[in-house]
């Protein structure tokens, strides 16, 4: 049988993380590849308690029935308060949409704004699944240069003039994959220059609550005075990725269009999942659980930094993030992390090659390491194995 696939499938491939995770069935493999929350941080007891009550007699019908596309109204009202923690004030109910995880927010933004050939800007490098989603809409993806402070504003403005993009996508706090956080000044400049040229911004915020050190910073959306910024956040990293619940906040006209698009995708985010998260927030469980989780993540991140300093070659440079789930590194040597990824698997350790995060296929000398889903002992052992492998490869170059 010859299958006549759509044109959009021509650039679609399985996500690198998903392909590598298929290999990780052997327990001896130490994985730094995914972005899973620590198992110890998943609030099983509290969710079980809430689910039992929701499915008890008298409440089960509401939990198991269809809901409205926009989302459960009391939950949306609650989310208006929740996004205030990102500095987002004066939001009305019709500016909110409950989404099935942050990725759906990216997809709905794309469905709302992108036609074939339209330009999307991303930080270079950026979240690999966002790149896949933009490819599925046959967009042209253009990378914007960035440094430790955030996006290069001059590069952003010059490319806006050159390419006339539909929107800019960015993860402004503990960026995936680099772990960087944009400064307040950089956020203000992004809001200003995009408004000046009538360019939309999609600000993705999955990680900002996972801060181990440093001061919290307000979202880009908090500096939006023109209605051109859509902010999305999910509960995947701070509560449970399995519940698939998040929120999109933006101008009410944009949210209305995204809602229409959502009607054609999944009709509504799971009512049961919404009600579980609603009750979890209502009972005051979220922030105490985050407070209990942060020492676990901090310990694992510090263990990875210590192991990198101990075992990795001196040519390996890394970003020591103040939060999030990842350490990003690159080699001051012609090391090809794509070619070496299968070799690492042979050494029973896995990472994500940095190339998949670049829209132009660059970054051959880069990689992303996840520290959240491995114990301190396994982090030390895994980095030791990687360090030995990379030192051996560098020695071959001399």
matplotlib code that plots the C-alpha trace (Angstrom):
import matplotlib.pyplot as plt

x = [0.0, 1.3, 0.0, -0.7, 0.3, -0.4, 2.3, 2.6, 3.9, 7.0, 8.9, 7.4, 9.5, 9.2, 10.5, 14.0, 13.0, 10.2, 12.5, 15.2, 12.6, 11.7, 15.2, 15.1, 13.3, 16.5, 16.7, 20.4, 20.2, 20.5, 18.4, 19.1, 16.9, 13.3, 11.7, 9.8, 9.1, 10.5, 8.2, 8.6, 7.1, 3.9, 1.1, -0.4, -2.1, -3.8, -5.0, -6.3, -8.2, -9.8, -10.6, -12.3, -14.5, -15.2, -16.3, -18.4, -22.2, -23.7, -20.6, -19.6, -21.9, -20.2, -16.8, -17.4, -19.6, -18.7, -17.8, -17.7, -14.8, -13.6, -13.4, -15.1, -16.0, -15.0, -11.7, -11.1, -11.9, -9.4, -6.8, -7.3, -5.9, -3.2, -1.6, -1.2, 1.8, 3.3, 2.5, -0.6, -3.3, -6.8, -7.7, -11.4, -13.0, -13.3, -9.5, -8.9, -9.1, -8.4, -6.1, -5.0, -1.4, 1.0, 1.6, -2.1, -1.6, 1.2, -0.9, -4.0, -1.9, -0.5, -3.9, -5.2, -2.5, -0.4, -1.0, 1.4, 4.7, 4.1, 7.1, 7.4, 10.3, 11.8, 14.8, 17.7, 17.7, 14.1, 11.7, 11.9, 8.1, 7.2, 9.4, 7.5, 4.2, 5.2, 6.5, 3.2, 1.6, 4.2, 5.6, 9.0, 10.9, 13.5, 15.8, 16.5, 19.9, 20.1, 22.5, 22.5, 20.0, 17.5, 16.7, 19.0, 16.6, 18.5, 18.4, 14.7, 13.8, 16.0, 14.4, 10.9, 11.5, 13.0, 10.6, 7.3, 6.5, 3.1, 4.4, 7.4, 7.5, 9.6, 10.1, 11.2, 11.9, 14.2, 14.1, 13.9, 16.6, 19.1, 17.7, 18.2, 15.9, 15.3, 15.9, 13.1, 14.6, 14.7, 11.1, 10.0, 11.9, 10.3, 6.8, 7.7, 9.3, 6.7, 3.9, 5.6, 5.5, 2.1, 3.8, 2.1, 4.1, 3.4, 5.0, 5.3, 5.7, 6.0, 8.9, 8.8, 7.5, 10.5, 13.0, 15.8, 17.6, 17.5, 14.5, 11.3, 10.6, 7.3, 6.1, 6.4, 2.6, 2.7, 4.3, 1.7, -0.1, -1.3, -2.9, -0.3, 1.0, -0.6, 0.6, 0.3, 1.2, 0.5, 0.4, 2.5, 5.7, 4.3, 1.4, 1.1, 1.9, -0.7, -3.6, -3.0, -4.3, -3.1, -4.3, -4.0, -4.4, -4.7, -6.8, -10.4, -10.7, -7.6, -8.9, -12.2, -10.5, -8.4, -11.5, -13.1, -10.0, -10.1, -13.7, -12.4, -9.5, -10.8, -14.1, -13.0, -10.2, -11.1, -13.7, -12.3, -8.8, -10.0, -11.9, -9.0, -6.7, -9.4, -9.9, -6.1, -5.7, -8.8, -7.5, -4.2, -2.1, -0.1, 2.4, 3.2, 3.9, 6.1, 8.0, 8.6, 9.7, 12.2, 14.8, 14.7, 15.3, 17.9, 19.8, 19.7, 20.8, 23.7, 24.7, 24.7, 26.8, 29.3, 29.5, 30.1, 32.9, 34.4, 34.1, 33.4, 36.2, 37.4, 36.1, 32.5, 30.9, 27.4, 24.7, 24.0, 20.3, 18.5, 15.6, 13.7, 14.7, 17.7, 21.4, 22.5, 26.1, 28.3, 31.8, 34.7, 35.8, 34.4, 32.3, 29.3, 26.7, 24.3, 26.8, 27.7, 24.2, 24.0, 27.4, 26.2, 23.3, 25.9, 27.4, 23.9, 23.3, 21.2, 21.1, 19.3, 21.5, 21.3, 20.8, 17.1, 16.4, 17.8, 15.4, 18.4, 19.9, 22.9, 24.2, 26.1, 28.4, 25.6, 23.4, 20.7, 20.8, 17.7, 18.4, 14.9, 14.2, 17.3, 18.7, 21.9, 23.8, 22.6, 23.4, 26.9, 27.3, 25.7, 27.8, 30.9, 30.1, 29.5, 32.7, 34.8, 33.2, 33.6, 37.2, 38.1, 36.5, 38.4, 41.7, 41.2, 41.1, 44.6]
y = [0.0, 3.5, 6.1, 9.5, 11.6, 15.3, 17.8, 18.9, 15.5, 15.9, 17.7, 15.8, 13.4, 11.8, 14.0, 13.2, 12.8, 10.3, 8.3, 8.0, 7.2, 4.1, 2.8, 3.3, 0.1, -1.3, -0.1, 0.2, 3.1, 6.4, 8.9, 12.6, 12.8, 13.6, 16.5, 14.4, 15.8, 13.7, 10.9, 11.9, 15.3, 13.9, 14.4, 11.0, 11.0, 14.4, 13.7, 10.3, 12.0, 14.6, 12.1, 9.8, 12.6, 13.8, 10.3, 9.7, 9.6, 13.0, 14.6, 11.9, 13.2, 16.7, 15.1, 12.6, 14.7, 17.1, 20.7, 24.0, 24.6, 27.6, 25.6, 25.2, 28.7, 28.6, 27.1, 30.0, 32.5, 30.7, 30.9, 34.7, 34.8, 32.2, 34.2, 37.2, 35.3, 36.1, 39.7, 39.5, 41.8, 43.0, 39.8, 39.1, 35.7, 36.1, 36.5, 33.0, 29.5, 26.2, 24.2, 20.5, 21.2, 23.8, 22.1, 22.6, 26.3, 26.3, 24.4, 26.6, 29.7, 28.2, 27.2, 30.7, 32.7, 30.6, 30.0, 28.1, 30.0, 32.4, 33.3, 32.4, 33.7, 31.6, 32.0, 30.1, 27.4, 26.7, 23.9, 21.2, 20.3, 23.9, 23.6, 20.4, 22.1, 25.1, 22.7, 21.0, 24.3, 24.6, 27.8, 29.3, 29.3, 31.9, 31.9, 35.1, 35.4, 35.4, 35.9, 35.5, 38.5, 37.2, 38.0, 40.2, 43.1, 44.6, 41.2, 40.9, 44.3, 43.9, 40.5, 41.8, 44.4, 41.8, 38.9, 40.4, 37.4, 36.4, 35.8, 35.3, 32.2, 32.1, 30.4, 33.5, 31.9, 28.9, 28.5, 25.0, 24.0, 26.5, 27.2, 31.0, 33.6, 36.9, 40.0, 42.4, 45.0, 42.5, 41.5, 45.2, 45.6, 42.5, 43.8, 47.2, 46.3, 43.6, 46.0, 48.7, 46.4, 44.7, 41.3, 38.7, 37.1, 33.6, 33.4, 29.8, 29.5, 25.9, 26.3, 29.6, 28.2, 25.9, 28.5, 27.4, 30.7, 34.3, 36.6, 35.9, 38.1, 39.2, 37.7, 39.5, 39.5, 41.8, 44.5, 44.1, 47.3, 46.5, 43.1, 41.4, 38.9, 35.5, 33.8, 30.1, 28.1, 24.5, 22.4, 19.6, 20.4, 21.6, 19.1, 16.3, 16.0, 13.2, 15.5, 17.7, 21.0, 24.5, 28.0, 30.6, 34.2, 37.0, 39.6, 38.4, 38.4, 36.2, 33.9, 33.7, 32.6, 30.0, 28.7, 28.1, 26.3, 24.2, 23.1, 21.4, 19.6, 18.1, 20.0, 20.6, 19.8, 16.8, 17.9, 15.4, 16.8, 20.4, 19.6, 17.8, 20.8, 23.2, 21.4, 21.0, 24.8, 25.5, 23.4, 25.2, 22.2, 23.6, 26.0, 23.8, 20.9, 23.1, 24.2, 20.5, 19.7, 22.5, 21.0, 17.8, 19.5, 21.8, 18.8, 17.0, 20.1, 20.7, 17.1, 17.4, 20.6, 18.9, 15.9, 18.0, 19.9, 16.6, 14.4, 16.4, 17.6, 21.2, 22.0, 21.5, 24.8, 24.9, 27.3, 27.0, 27.7, 29.2, 26.9, 24.6, 21.1, 21.3, 22.0, 23.2, 22.8, 23.1, 22.0, 24.3, 21.5, 19.8, 17.3, 16.0, 15.1, 13.7, 11.1, 10.3, 9.9, 6.2, 5.7, 7.1, 4.6, 1.8, 3.2, 3.0, 6.8, 9.1, 12.8, 15.0, 16.2, 20.0, 20.1, 19.3, 22.6, 24.7, 25.6, 25.7, 22.4, 24.0, 23.2, 20.0, 20.6, 21.1, 18.9, 19.1, 17.3, 16.7, 16.4, 16.1, 12.4, 10.7, 10.2, 11.9, 8.6, 7.9, 11.5, 11.1, 7.7, 8.9, 12.1, 10.0, 7.8, 10.8, 12.5, 9.4, 9.1, 12.7, 12.9, 9.9, 11.6, 14.8, 12.9, 11.5, 15.1, 16.0]
z = [0.0, -0.9, 1.6, 0.2, 3.3, 3.6, 2.7, 6.3, 7.2, 5.0, 7.8, 10.8, 12.7, 16.1, 18.9, 19.9, 23.6, 22.6, 20.4, 23.1, 25.8, 23.7, 24.3, 28.1, 29.0, 30.6, 34.3, 34.1, 31.7, 33.4, 31.6, 31.5, 28.3, 29.4, 31.3, 33.9, 37.3, 40.2, 41.1, 44.8, 43.9, 42.4, 45.0, 44.8, 48.2, 47.7, 44.1, 45.2, 48.0, 45.6, 42.9, 45.4, 46.5, 43.0, 41.9, 44.9, 44.7, 43.9, 42.2, 39.6, 36.9, 36.8, 36.8, 34.0, 31.7, 28.9, 30.0, 28.2, 25.7, 27.7, 30.9, 34.3, 35.3, 39.0, 37.9, 35.4, 38.1, 40.3, 37.4, 37.2, 40.7, 39.9, 37.1, 39.4, 40.7, 37.2, 37.6, 35.3, 36.7, 35.6, 33.7, 32.9, 32.6, 28.8, 28.6, 29.9, 28.3, 30.0, 27.8, 27.7, 28.7, 27.5, 24.2, 23.3, 23.9, 21.3, 18.9, 19.3, 18.8, 15.6, 14.4, 15.1, 13.4, 11.0, 7.3, 5.1, 4.7, 7.6, 9.8, 13.4, 15.6, 18.3, 20.7, 19.2, 20.6, 21.8, 22.9, 20.3, 20.3, 19.6, 16.5, 15.5, 15.9, 13.8, 11.2, 11.1, 10.1, 7.4, 8.9, 8.3, 11.6, 12.2, 15.2, 17.2, 18.8, 22.6, 25.4, 29.2, 29.5, 27.1, 23.4, 21.4, 20.9, 18.0, 16.2, 17.0, 15.6, 12.5, 11.7, 12.4, 9.7, 7.4, 7.9, 9.2, 11.5, 12.8, 16.3, 18.5, 20.7, 23.8, 27.2, 29.2, 32.6, 32.8, 29.1, 27.6, 26.7, 28.0, 31.5, 31.0, 32.4, 30.6, 32.7, 33.5, 31.2, 28.4, 29.0, 28.8, 25.6, 24.0, 24.9, 23.5, 20.2, 19.3, 20.1, 17.9, 14.9, 15.7, 16.3, 18.6, 21.4, 22.8, 26.2, 27.5, 31.3, 32.5, 34.9, 36.7, 40.0, 40.2, 41.3, 43.6, 43.9, 42.8, 42.6, 40.7, 37.7, 36.2, 32.9, 29.6, 29.6, 32.7, 30.5, 27.7, 27.1, 23.5, 23.9, 21.7, 24.3, 25.0, 28.1, 28.6, 31.7, 32.8, 35.9, 34.3, 36.2, 39.5, 40.0, 37.4, 33.7, 33.5, 34.2, 31.1, 32.4, 31.7, 31.0, 28.2, 28.9, 26.3, 24.6, 24.7, 20.9, 20.5, 23.3, 21.5, 18.3, 20.2, 21.8, 18.4, 17.3, 20.5, 19.7, 16.6, 18.5, 21.8, 22.5, 26.1, 28.5, 30.7, 33.3, 35.8, 35.4, 35.7, 38.8, 40.4, 39.8, 40.9, 44.2, 44.7, 44.4, 46.5, 49.3, 49.3, 48.4, 45.4, 47.0, 50.0, 47.6, 45.5, 48.6, 49.5, 45.9, 45.5, 47.9, 46.0, 42.7, 44.1, 45.5, 42.2, 40.2, 42.6, 42.3, 38.5, 38.6, 41.1, 38.8, 35.7, 37.4, 38.6, 35.5, 32.3, 30.1, 30.6, 27.1, 28.3, 29.3, 30.9, 32.2, 35.9, 35.9, 38.9, 38.5, 36.1, 35.1, 32.8, 32.4, 29.0, 27.8, 24.8, 23.9, 23.0, 20.7, 17.5, 19.4, 17.5, 20.2, 17.6, 16.5, 20.1, 21.5, 20.4, 21.9, 25.2, 25.2, 24.9, 28.1, 29.7, 29.8, 27.7, 26.9, 24.3, 21.5, 21.2, 17.5, 17.8, 19.6, 16.7, 13.8, 11.4, 12.6, 14.3, 17.7, 16.9, 19.9, 22.4, 24.6, 27.2, 30.5, 32.8, 36.5, 37.9, 37.3, 38.6, 42.1, 43.3, 43.0, 39.5, 38.5, 39.7, 37.9, 34.7, 34.4, 35.2, 32.2, 29.9, 31.1, 30.3, 26.9, 25.9, 27.2, 25.1, 22.0, 22.7, 23.1, 19.6, 18.3, 19.7]

ax = plt.figure().add_subplot(projection="3d")
ax.plot(x, y, z, "-o")
ax.set_aspect("equal")
plt.show()
